[in-house]
Amino acid sequence: GQECSVCFDLLESDVAVWPGCSMPHVFHGACLAETLRESEMCPLCRRKLSAPDEQV
């Protein structure tokens, strides 16, 4: 199975996808919420949540 890139546990439930990345980056919903409290950058590709499509 696929692992959450924040906590490294298997993704079995409460799954959320980071919007705007070129590839779907999937995390636990709670891990994604915690990440968003600290930063608006994807933990994998570092794309800003507010970045236009052409910027990375």
Long-range contacts (C-beta under 8 A, 24 or more apart in sequence): 2-26, 4-28, 4-31, 5-43, 5-44, 6-31, 6-32, 6-34, 6-35, 6-43, 7-31, 18-42, 18-44, 18-47, 18-49, 19-49, 20-47, 20-49, 20-51, 20-53, 21-45, 21-47
